[in-house]
Amino acid sequence: MGLSNLGPGRTVVLRAAILLFMFVQTTSGGNILVFPVDGSHWVNMKILMEELHARGHTMTVIRPSSTMYITETSPMYTSITIPDDLRFDDFFDDYLQKQIEFLKGEASTITFFSGLAEFFTMLSDAHRLTCEMLEKMFGDPDLMQRLRDEKFDLVLTDPAISGGIMLARYLNLPLVLNVRWICSGEGHFAIAPSPLSYIPVPGSGLSDVMTFPQRVKNILFYGLIHFQDMFVVGPHYKNLCSKYFDAECDVLAYTQAADIWLMRLDFVFDFPRPTMPNVVYMGGFQCKPSKPLPDDLEAFVQSAGEHGIIIMSLGTLVKGLPHDMADEIAAAFAQLPQKVIWRHLGEKPSTLGNNTMLVEWMPQNDLLGHPQIKAFVAHGGTNGVQEAIYHGVPVLGVPLFFDQFDNLLRLRERGGALILELSELNQHTFHERLQEVIHKPSYRANMQRLSRLHRDQPMHPLDVAAFWVEFVMRNKGAAHLRTDSYKMPWYTYHSIDVMLTLMSVLGLVLFTTVMAIRFVCCRMFSRKKTKAE
């Protein structure tokens, strides 16, 4: 019996079932090797892995023995633990304390370069220890043979630390990046045209509209990225290359050769810029509707009445602020009619008010989606900023390090946030800025507009990300979307050789023309002189 004999309704259902069956058959059962980065980056990777696990894919995770968050056992994946000395919590604790001291002081050239030196030292140590871990892996023939025998379909990695990139190259596997940062800065600068006239370099604190002095500053910060790549991070991978790869080995080129870049942002959040076909935007992929709060937390929230609640979190890596700063913030909170939920792991502030609850962990997404929420005090991490956009909650930003000021700047430029830098922070300024964010309607209106824009898309960003991972598995890569421009010398990429050739030809034509005119003029003058004599 043909499909046409089933009737139109049953025909549609049967065809849909066949298509669904074919889709499941072509996408299920993938085997993925995951090389994550610890800390808040793991939070992002875990969300993507949960979706891939739900779709039937098998995953193996490479985890360092010193990991803070990546558990050895999980129903989602099999783990391989590599002995290492990489302690991200130690790095960040030490760096944070020094960074706070810098930020609390007055800005000067000396403090800027001191802070930069500390950042470069921390970055160099992290990549050095990563390369040492990779050497242990590459030097273990049994482990390498095990990874080859697993017949992985691809490597999924966060390229903020380049271990997964080097492993994918070593095993000759397709590569998918869960990315915003690479070892030499923001990912777009390595893969897409990035005119410095209107694309701000991370760390510059600039928007996409720049004055001439700001464009000069932007170019100088771009130079720092190249310095970081060539002299801070690059040498560690060069040493690894000399032992295990060919003479053409280059970690940046291997990064640029990735099949798909799953970019953890979108253009509701970021400034418009050129991009490439293999860059897939999944900003807000971790966001979802809020769930009911635990009973004790819900009771505290409801006790706020019409005044509502404020939540404060400075991210996964920050255990707490110095005592004096925490006291200033607590005193400002104590003056408010709102109830406050504050994720704070440090010593209890002496000025803590009865309206403030200190917690070691909070269901941040669920609180941001609660009807009682009035404002979010945040450090400006990508996850928190995206969740604030998703739920339309205005932000008071207190940036500490890395990309946090730049993230908050993007919200401020769109009218959804205020920024309070540590050098300005005291009880009075904190209270004043927070009151403005809560009571000035434009902040909430602008964030709700961003929320509507973010939600107005054909597919959820997590579904988009999962589709492209499966696309790479089905097609053994995505070479047709990837440009080979990164293989060009810089002078070829920027057509410097063409411009010099054309200028040389033009110069030669002008020179020949001038010489010809001069020759003709001299001949004419000579003839006139001869006739006159």
C-alpha positions as CSV (number, residue, x, y, z in Angstrom):
1,M,0.0,0.0,0.0
2,G,1.4,3.4,-1.0
3,L,1.6,6.5,1.1
4,S,-1.1,8.1,-1.0
5,N,-3.6,5.5,0.2
6,L,-3.2,6.4,3.9
7,G,-5.0,9.7,3.8
8,P,-3.4,13.2,4.0
9,G,-3.2,13.2,7.9
10,R,-1.6,9.8,8.3
11,T,0.7,10.5,5.4
12,V,2.1,13.6,7.1
13,V,2.6,11.8,10.4
14,L,4.3,8.8,8.7
15,R,6.6,11.1,6.7
16,A,7.5,13.0,9.8
17,A,8.2,9.7,11.6
18,I,10.5,8.5,8.8
19,L,12.4,11.8,8.8
20,L,12.8,11.7,12.5
21,F,14.0,8.2,12.4
22,M,16.5,9.1,9.7
23,F,17.7,12.1,11.7
24,V,18.2,10.0,14.8
25,Q,20.0,7.3,12.9
26,T,22.4,9.8,11.4
27,T,23.2,11.8,14.5
28,S,23.0,9.3,17.4
29,G,25.9,7.3,18.7
30,G,28.7,9.9,18.2
31,N,31.9,9.5,20.1
32,I,33.3,12.8,21.3
33,L,36.6,13.5,23.1
34,V,36.2,16.6,25.4
35,F,39.2,18.6,26.6
36,P,37.6,21.3,28.9
37,V,39.0,24.2,30.9
38,D,38.3,24.3,34.6
39,G,36.3,26.9,36.6
40,S,33.5,28.8,35.1
41,H,34.5,27.6,31.6
42,W,33.6,24.0,32.8
43,V,30.1,25.3,33.7
44,N,29.6,26.3,30.1
45,M,31.0,23.1,28.7
46,K,29.0,20.9,31.0
47,I,25.7,22.5,29.8
48,L,26.6,21.7,26.2
49,M,27.7,18.2,27.2
50,E,24.4,17.6,28.9
51,E,22.6,18.3,25.7
52,L,24.8,16.1,23.6
53,H,24.4,13.3,26.2
54,A,20.6,13.7,26.0
55,R,20.9,13.2,22.2
56,G,22.7,9.9,22.7
57,H,26.3,10.7,22.2
58,T,29.2,9.1,24.1
59,M,31.8,11.4,25.6
60,T,35.3,11.0,27.2
61,V,36.7,13.9,29.2
62,I,40.4,14.6,29.7
63,R,40.7,16.0,33.2
64,P,43.7,17.2,35.2
65,S,44.2,15.7,38.6
66,S,44.1,19.1,40.2
67,T,40.7,20.0,38.8
68,M,38.3,22.0,41.0
69,Y,35.0,21.2,39.3
70,I,35.4,18.3,36.8
71,T,34.3,15.2,38.6
72,E,36.0,11.9,37.9
73,T,32.8,9.9,37.7
74,S,29.6,11.1,35.9
75,P,26.7,9.4,34.1
76,M,27.4,11.7,31.2
77,Y,31.0,10.8,30.4
78,T,34.0,8.6,31.0
79,S,37.0,10.4,32.4
80,I,40.7,10.1,31.9
81,T,42.7,11.8,34.7
82,I,46.1,13.2,33.9
83,P,48.5,14.0,36.7
84,D,49.4,17.7,36.7
85,D,50.4,20.7,38.8
86,L,47.8,23.1,37.3
87,R,46.0,24.8,40.2
88,F,43.6,27.4,38.8
89,D,42.3,28.3,42.2
90,D,45.7,29.2,43.4
91,F,46.4,31.2,40.3
92,F,43.2,33.2,40.6
93,D,43.3,33.7,44.3
94,D,46.8,35.2,44.1
95,Y,46.0,37.2,41.0
96,L,42.7,38.5,42.3
97,Q,44.2,39.9,45.5
98,K,46.9,41.7,43.6
99,Q,44.4,42.9,41.0
100,I,42.2,44.3,43.7
101,E,45.1,46.3,45.2
102,F,45.8,47.7,41.8
103,L,42.2,48.6,41.1
104,K,41.7,50.2,44.5
105,G,44.7,52.5,43.9
106,E,44.9,55.5,41.6
107,A,45.3,54.7,37.9
108,S,48.8,55.4,36.6
109,T,51.2,54.1,34.0
110,I,53.2,52.3,36.7
111,T,50.1,50.5,38.1
112,F,49.0,49.6,34.6
113,F,52.2,47.9,33.6
114,S,52.5,46.3,37.1
115,G,49.1,44.8,36.7
116,L,49.9,43.7,33.1
117,A,53.1,42.0,34.3
118,E,51.2,40.1,36.9
119,F,48.6,39.0,34.3
120,F,51.3,37.9,31.9
121,T,53.0,35.9,34.6
122,M,49.8,34.1,35.6
123,L,49.0,33.4,31.9
124,S,52.5,32.1,31.2
125,D,52.4,29.7,34.2
126,A,49.0,28.3,33.2
127,H,50.1,27.6,29.7
128,R,53.5,26.2,30.8
129,L,51.8,23.7,33.1
130,T,49.3,22.8,30.4
131,C,52.2,22.0,28.0
132,E,53.8,19.9,30.8
133,M,50.5,18.0,31.1
134,L,50.4,17.4,27.3
135,E,54.0,16.2,27.3
136,K,53.0,13.5,29.9
137,M,50.1,12.5,27.6
138,F,52.1,12.4,24.4
139,G,54.9,10.6,26.1
140,D,52.5,7.8,27.3
141,P,52.2,5.4,24.3
142,D,49.5,3.3,26.0
143,L,47.3,6.4,26.5
144,M,47.8,7.6,23.0
145,Q,47.0,4.1,21.6
146,R,43.9,4.0,23.8
147,L,42.7,7.4,22.4
148,R,43.3,6.2,18.8
149,D,41.5,2.9,19.4
150,E,38.4,4.8,20.7
151,K,37.8,6.1,17.1
152,F,36.6,9.5,18.2
153,D,34.5,11.5,15.8
154,L,35.8,14.9,16.9
155,V,37.5,16.8,19.7
156,L,35.3,19.4,21.6
157,T,37.4,21.9,23.5
158,D,37.6,25.3,25.1
159,P,40.6,27.0,23.5
160,A,41.2,29.5,26.4
161,I,43.9,26.9,27.2
162,S,45.2,25.2,24.0
163,G,45.6,21.6,25.2
164,G,42.6,20.3,23.3
165,I,43.7,22.0,20.1
166,M,47.1,20.3,20.3
167,L,45.6,17.0,21.1
168,A,43.1,17.2,18.2
169,R,46.1,17.9,15.9
170,Y,48.1,15.1,17.3
171,L,45.2,12.6,16.8
172,N,44.2,14.2,13.5
173,L,40.6,14.6,14.5
174,P,38.0,17.2,13.5
175,L,37.9,20.1,16.0
176,V,35.0,22.0,17.4
177,L,35.6,25.0,19.7
178,N,33.4,26.1,22.6
179,V,34.9,29.5,22.5
180,R,35.1,33.1,23.3
181,W,38.7,33.3,24.3
182,I,41.8,31.7,22.8
183,C,45.3,31.8,24.2
184,S,46.0,35.0,22.4
185,G,42.9,36.9,23.3
186,E,39.3,37.2,21.9
187,G,38.5,34.5,19.3
188,H,37.2,36.7,16.5
189,F,40.6,38.4,16.1
190,A,42.2,35.1,15.0
191,I,39.4,34.0,12.6
192,A,37.6,37.0,11.2
193,P,38.6,40.4,9.7
194,S,38.8,42.8,12.6
195,P,39.1,46.5,11.6
196,L,40.5,48.3,14.6
197,S,38.7,51.5,13.6
198,Y,35.5,50.3,15.1
199,I,36.2,46.9,16.8
200,P,37.4,47.4,20.3
201,V,40.2,45.2,21.5
202,P,39.4,43.4,24.8
203,G,40.9,45.3,27.8
204,S,40.8,48.6,26.0
205,G,37.5,49.6,27.7
206,L,36.3,51.1,24.4
207,S,33.0,50.8,22.5
208,D,32.6,50.5,18.7
209,V,32.5,54.4,18.3
210,M,36.0,55.8,18.9
211,T,37.6,59.1,18.7
212,F,41.1,59.5,17.2
213,P,42.9,59.1,20.6
214,Q,40.8,56.1,21.4
215,R,41.7,54.5,18.0
216,V,45.3,55.0,18.9
217,K,44.7,53.3,22.2
218,N,42.9,50.5,20.5
219,I,45.9,49.8,18.2
220,L,48.3,49.9,21.2
221,F,46.2,47.3,23.0
222,Y,46.1,45.2,19.8
223,G,49.9,45.3,20.0
224,L,49.7,43.8,23.5
225,I,47.8,40.9,22.1
226,H,50.6,40.1,19.7
227,F,53.2,40.5,22.4
228,Q,51.2,38.1,24.6
229,D,51.0,35.6,21.7
230,M,54.7,35.8,20.7
231,F,56.5,36.2,24.0
232,V,54.1,35.0,26.8
233,V,52.1,32.1,25.6
234,G,53.7,31.0,22.3
235,P,57.2,29.9,23.6
236,H,55.6,27.1,25.7
237,Y,53.8,25.6,22.7
238,K,56.9,26.0,20.5
239,N,58.8,23.8,22.9
240,L,56.0,21.2,22.7
241,C,56.0,21.5,19.0
242,S,59.8,20.8,18.7
243,K,59.3,17.5,20.5
244,Y,56.1,16.1,19.1
245,F,55.1,17.9,15.9
246,D,56.6,18.9,12.5
247,A,58.5,22.1,11.8
248,E,55.3,23.9,10.6
249,C,53.7,23.5,14.0
250,D,51.9,26.6,15.2
251,V,49.3,26.7,17.9
252,L,47.6,29.8,16.5
253,A,47.3,28.2,13.1
254,Y,45.9,25.0,14.6
255,T,43.3,27.1,16.3
256,Q,42.4,28.9,13.1
257,A,42.0,25.5,11.4
258,A,39.1,24.5,13.7
259,D,36.1,23.2,11.8
260,I,33.4,25.1,13.9
261,W,33.6,27.9,16.4
262,L,30.7,27.8,18.8
263,M,30.9,31.4,20.0
264,R,29.5,32.2,23.4
265,L,27.9,35.5,22.5
266,D,25.4,37.1,20.1
267,F,24.9,40.5,18.6
268,V,22.3,41.5,21.1
269,F,25.2,41.5,23.6
270,D,28.2,42.3,21.4
271,F,29.0,45.1,19.0
272,P,28.4,44.3,15.3
273,R,31.5,43.1,13.5
274,P,32.6,41.0,10.5
275,T,32.4,37.2,11.0
276,M,33.0,33.9,9.1
277,P,30.8,31.0,7.9
278,N,32.2,28.5,10.4
279,V,31.5,30.8,13.4
280,V,28.2,29.8,15.1
281,Y,26.7,32.2,17.7
282,M,25.2,30.6,20.8
283,G,25.0,33.5,23.2
284,G,22.7,32.7,26.1
285,F,22.8,28.9,25.3
286,Q,22.9,28.3,29.1
287,C,19.8,30.4,29.8
288,K,16.5,28.8,30.5
289,P,13.2,29.7,32.2
290,S,13.4,29.9,36.0
291,K,12.3,27.1,38.2
292,P,10.6,27.4,41.6
293,L,13.0,28.3,44.5
294,P,13.7,26.1,47.5
295,D,11.1,26.7,50.2
296,D,13.4,28.6,52.6
297,L,14.7,30.9,49.8
298,E,11.2,31.5,48.5
299,A,10.0,32.5,52.0
300,F,12.9,35.0,52.2
301,V,12.1,36.4,48.8
302,Q,8.4,36.8,49.6
303,S,9.2,38.5,52.9
304,A,10.5,41.5,50.8
305,G,7.0,42.4,49.9
306,E,6.5,45.2,47.3
307,H,10.2,46.3,47.6
308,G,11.5,43.1,45.9
309,I,15.0,41.6,46.1
310,I,18.5,42.2,44.9
311,I,21.0,39.5,44.3
312,M,24.8,39.8,44.2
313,S,27.4,37.4,42.9
314,L,31.0,37.9,41.9
315,G,31.3,34.6,40.0
316,T,32.6,31.1,40.5
317,L,36.2,31.9,41.1
318,V,35.9,34.8,43.6
319,K,35.5,33.6,47.2
320,G,35.1,37.0,48.7
321,L,36.2,40.7,48.7
322,P,38.6,42.2,51.2
323,H,37.1,42.9,54.6
324,D,36.9,46.7,54.2
325,M,35.2,46.5,50.8
326,A,32.7,43.8,52.0
327,D,31.9,46.0,55.0
328,E,31.2,49.0,52.7
329,I,28.9,46.9,50.5
330,A,27.1,45.4,53.4
331,A,26.5,48.8,55.0
332,A,25.0,50.1,51.7
333,F,22.7,47.0,51.5
334,A,21.6,47.6,55.1
335,Q,20.1,51.0,54.1
336,L,17.9,49.5,51.4
337,P,14.2,48.4,51.9
338,Q,14.8,45.5,49.5
339,K,15.9,42.1,50.7
340,V,19.4,41.0,49.5
341,I,20.8,37.6,48.6
342,W,24.6,37.8,48.4
343,R,26.9,34.9,47.4
344,H,29.8,35.6,49.7
345,L,32.3,32.9,50.9
346,G,34.5,35.3,52.9
347,E,34.3,36.4,56.5
348,K,30.9,37.8,57.5
349,P,30.9,41.6,57.2
350,S,30.6,43.4,60.5
351,T,28.0,45.9,59.0
352,L,25.7,43.2,57.7
353,G,22.0,44.2,57.9
354,N,19.0,42.0,58.8
355,N,17.8,42.4,55.2
356,T,20.8,40.5,53.7
357,M,21.2,36.8,53.4
358,L,24.7,35.4,52.8
359,V,24.9,32.2,50.9
360,E,27.7,29.9,49.6
361,W,25.7,29.1,46.4
362,M,22.5,30.5,44.9
363,P,20.2,29.4,42.0
364,Q,21.2,32.5,40.1
365,N,19.1,31.8,37.0
366,D,16.0,31.0,39.0
367,L,16.5,34.2,41.1
368,L,17.0,36.4,38.0
369,G,13.8,35.0,36.6
370,H,11.8,35.6,39.8
371,P,9.1,38.3,39.6
372,Q,10.5,39.9,42.8
373,I,13.9,40.6,41.3
374,K,14.9,44.3,41.1
375,A,18.6,44.4,40.3
376,F,21.6,42.2,39.9
377,V,25.0,43.2,41.3
378,A,27.5,41.3,39.2
379,H,31.2,41.2,38.4
380,G,30.5,41.0,34.7
381,G,31.2,37.4,33.8
382,T,29.8,36.2,30.5
383,N,27.4,33.8,32.1
384,G,25.9,36.3,34.5
385,V,25.6,39.0,31.8
386,Q,23.8,36.6,29.4
387,E,21.4,35.5,32.1
388,A,20.6,39.1,33.1
389,I,19.8,39.8,29.4
390,Y,17.7,36.7,29.1
391,H,15.6,37.7,32.1
392,G,15.7,41.4,31.5
393,V,17.2,42.4,34.8
394,P,19.2,45.7,35.2
395,V,22.8,45.3,36.4
396,L,25.2,47.2,38.7
397,G,28.6,46.0,37.6
398,V,31.6,45.7,39.8
399,P,34.3,44.4,37.4
400,L,37.4,42.7,38.8
401,F,39.5,41.3,36.0
402,F,39.8,39.8,32.5
403,D,36.8,40.5,30.2
404,Q,34.5,41.7,32.9
405,F,34.7,45.5,32.3
406,D,34.3,44.9,28.5
407,N,31.2,42.8,29.1
408,L,29.6,45.4,31.4
409,L,30.6,48.2,29.0
410,R,28.4,46.5,26.3
411,L,25.4,46.5,28.7
412,R,26.1,50.1,29.7
413,E,26.3,51.2,26.1
414,R,22.8,49.7,25.6
415,G,21.4,51.5,28.7
416,G,21.0,48.4,30.8
417,A,23.8,48.7,33.4
418,L,25.9,51.0,35.5
419,I,29.6,50.3,36.2
420,L,31.2,51.0,39.6
421,E,34.9,50.4,39.6
422,L,36.8,49.3,42.7
423,S,38.7,52.6,42.9
424,E,35.4,54.4,43.4
425,L,33.7,51.8,45.6
426,N,32.5,52.9,49.0
427,Q,29.3,52.8,51.0
428,H,28.0,56.1,49.5
429,T,28.8,55.4,45.8
430,F,27.6,51.8,46.0
431,H,24.3,52.9,47.5
432,E,23.8,55.7,45.1
433,R,24.5,53.7,42.0
434,L,22.3,50.8,43.1
435,Q,19.4,53.2,43.9
436,E,19.7,54.6,40.3
437,V,19.6,51.2,38.7
438,I,16.6,50.2,40.8
439,H,14.5,53.3,40.5
440,K,15.3,54.7,37.1
441,P,12.9,52.9,34.8
442,S,15.1,53.2,31.7
443,Y,17.5,50.5,33.0
444,R,14.8,47.9,33.3
445,A,13.1,48.9,30.1
446,N,16.4,48.6,28.1
447,M,17.2,45.2,29.6
448,Q,13.7,43.9,28.8
449,R,14.1,45.2,25.2
450,L,17.4,43.2,25.0
451,S,15.6,40.2,26.4
452,R,13.0,40.4,23.7
453,L,15.6,40.7,21.0
454,H,17.6,37.8,22.4
455,R,14.6,35.5,22.6
456,D,13.4,36.4,19.2
457,Q,15.2,33.7,17.2
458,P,14.1,30.6,15.3
459,M,16.0,28.0,17.5
460,H,17.3,28.0,21.0
461,P,21.1,28.6,20.9
462,L,21.7,25.3,22.7
463,D,19.9,23.4,19.9
464,V,22.0,25.4,17.3
465,A,25.2,24.4,19.0
466,A,24.3,20.7,19.2
467,F,23.3,20.7,15.6
468,W,26.7,22.0,14.5
469,V,28.5,19.5,16.7
470,E,26.5,16.7,15.0
471,F,27.0,18.3,11.6
472,V,30.8,17.9,12.0
473,M,30.3,14.3,13.1
474,R,28.1,13.5,10.1
475,N,30.4,15.2,7.6
476,K,33.8,14.4,9.1
477,G,34.5,18.1,9.5
478,A,33.4,21.3,7.9
479,A,36.3,22.2,5.6
480,H,33.9,23.9,3.1
481,L,33.1,26.6,5.7
482,R,36.7,27.2,6.7
483,T,39.0,29.7,5.0
484,D,42.7,29.0,4.5
485,S,43.6,32.6,4.8
486,Y,45.5,32.0,8.0
487,K,48.1,30.1,5.9
488,M,49.0,33.3,4.0
489,P,51.9,35.4,5.0
490,W,50.8,38.7,6.6
491,Y,51.9,40.7,3.6
492,T,49.9,38.5,1.3
493,Y,46.8,38.6,3.6
494,H,46.8,42.4,3.6
495,S,47.8,42.6,-0.1
496,I,50.9,44.6,0.8
497,D,52.9,42.8,-2.0
498,V,50.1,43.8,-4.5
499,M,50.1,47.4,-3.4
500,L,53.9,47.6,-3.5
501,T,53.9,46.1,-7.0
502,L,51.1,48.5,-8.2
503,M,52.9,51.5,-6.6
504,S,56.2,50.4,-8.3
505,V,54.5,50.1,-11.7
506,L,52.8,53.5,-11.2
507,G,56.1,55.0,-10.1
508,L,57.8,53.5,-13.1
509,V,55.1,54.9,-15.5
510,L,55.4,58.3,-13.9
511,F,59.2,58.2,-14.0
512,T,59.1,57.1,-17.7
513,T,56.5,59.8,-18.5
514,V,58.6,62.5,-16.8
515,M,61.8,61.4,-18.5
516,A,60.0,61.3,-21.9
517,I,58.6,64.8,-21.4
518,R,62.0,66.0,-20.3
519,F,63.7,64.4,-23.3
520,V,61.2,65.9,-25.7
521,C,61.5,69.3,-24.1
522,C,65.3,69.1,-24.2
523,R,65.2,68.2,-27.9
524,M,62.8,71.1,-28.7
525,F,65.0,73.5,-26.7
526,S,68.1,72.2,-28.5
527,R,66.5,72.7,-31.9
528,K,65.4,76.3,-31.1
529,K,68.9,77.1,-29.9
530,T,70.4,75.7,-33.1
531,K,68.1,77.8,-35.3
532,A,68.8,80.9,-33.3
533,E,72.5,80.5,-33.8
